[in-house]
Amino acid sequence: MKLKLKNVFLAYFLVSIAGLLYALVQLAAEQLRQKDLRISQLQAELRRPPPAPAQPPEPEALPTIYVVTPTYARYGLWCTQESFGVEVRDGHELEEQGRLVQKAELVRLSQTLSLVPRLHWLLVEDAEGPTPLVSGLLAASGLLFTHLVVLTPKAQRLREGEPGWVHPRGVEQRNKALDWLRGRGGAVGGEKDPPPPGTQGVVYFADDDNTYSRELFEEMRWTRGVSVWPVGLVGGLRFEGPQVQDGRVVGFHTAWEPNRPFPVDMAGFAVALPLLLAKPNAQFDSTAPRGHLESSLLSHLVDPKDLEPRAANCTRVLVWHTRTEKPKMKQEEQLQRQGRGSDPAVEV
């Protein structure tokens, strides 16, 4: 009986050992299978092509940037013409080639704008009618454009020798562009129909003599109300612009009349198109005091605390208030008096 019991325990022990060994073998095999599976997964991931980078929105999905540019003929001493908004001195009426730097500045600006998708250029001439120079430049620009014309009233024109701040330039022209955007017509070339109701876009007032980074336009594109940023080389400072704390505009870095309602440069803000259309009476005031032209529009649109800072919370300068040097025409004038002036058929 004792031997029989011993045999039972031995058999039980052997079976248990066998079961344990079998379990260990199965566990090891499972671990090997998991390891092989993981290696296969890693190899598959290595063979898989990298994911495509995130694609920018299609141009049709982007809000349109409406760039408003007033332009006027620049006349020297030997080429003034009253119909272009400059008082004639001594009654001289001279040739169209006297526009000097106008074409150069418009070419430079148009080529910057051509780098920006979904952009509509509103070019407004200060003239009695469309000029061949501007019409030809727009046609060759490759841009979507609207050509507008309005002459500055005589009482608001600068007389020769007067400083630019006596009468703010471009007021009638900017307001003409606002009228067109609001469906009041007046286009003489290019796209003549205003934006349809519900159009998402932003309006920017870009003078033709400034220098613009392409980045600036993407900064302003998604403006909801009024967006702002610094402007370089303006107001006698390295830059002027909003001061920002915690993502909100709390003041302005400026030296001249800092208590103006909106001490910003014309190049330092953009306005959402729906906001402009919702405020049909908002426009620039030609009688505004010196330096208050921007405020005359913005005061109808936004409270300063609701301005939207752009350009890394207004710490980056993406537009510069540059000016083209007035060309020296002494040699041209001398040759003109001798009847040997430059060929007037060559458009400059």
C-alpha positions, 0 to 999 in steps of 0.5 A: 500500500505504501509503495502504491501511494509512492508511485502515485505521488511520483507519477503526479510529480512527473506529470506536473513537471511535464506540464510545467515544461510544456507551459514554459515551452509554450510561453517561450514560443509565444514570446518568440512569435510576439517578437517576430510580429513586432519585427515584421511591424517595424520593418513594414513601417520602415518600408512605408513611405513618409506621410505627405506634408499638410497641404495649404488650403486651395486658393479658392478656399482662401479669403480674398485680399483686396489691395487698394492703391492710390496712384498719381503722376509724378511731375518734375519742373519741366513736366507738370500737368494740372489734370493730374492733381498738381497746380501748374506753375507758369501755365506750362502744359507738358508731355505725358512722359513726365510721370517719372517714378510712377511706373517704376513704383507700380511695377515693383508693387505689382511684382510683389503682389503677383506672389500672393495667391487670391489677391485683387488689386484695386488701383485708383488713379488720381486723374480725369480719366484712365491713362495709357501708362496705368492701363497698360501696366495693369493689363500686363501685370497678370493680376486680377485687378479693377481700374478706378479713376477719380480726380482730387478736387482742386481745393485739396491738391498740393501746390508745388513746393507744399509739404505733403502733410498740408493736404493728405494725398489719396483720400478721394482715391481710397474712398472711391475703392470703398465705394466700388467694394460697396457696389457703387460702380465706377470701374473703368477697367478690369473686373467691374463687378464688386464682391458678391454678398457673403464674400470673405475677404480683407481690405488693405491700403497699400501705397505704391512707394512702400516695401512689402514682405510677402509674409505680411499678406498671409498675416492679414488674410484671416482678419476678423475685424481690424488687424494691426502690425508695426511699420518700419521707417516711419514717424521719425522712428525705426518703427511705429506700431501697437504694444501688445500684452497677453495677446491684446493691444494695450498702447502704441509705440509712436513719437508724434501725437501719441494721443490720437485715437489710432496712432497707426500708419496707413500701411499698418492695418487691414479691415475685414471686408464684411465689417466694411460692408456692414458700416456703409458710412465708414470712409476717410475724411479729407478734412481730418487733422494732420495724422488723423486720416487713419483714425477718421476711418477706424473710429467708425469700425473698431474700438482700440482694445479690439484690434487684432495684433499680427506679426508675432504680437507686433514684434516683427516688421513686415512693411517699410515706409520707403520712398523713391528718391526724386530723380534729378532731371537737370541734364534732361532739362538742359537737353530739352532746351537744346531740342535734344531731350530723351525720346518721348515715345519711350515710356519710362 
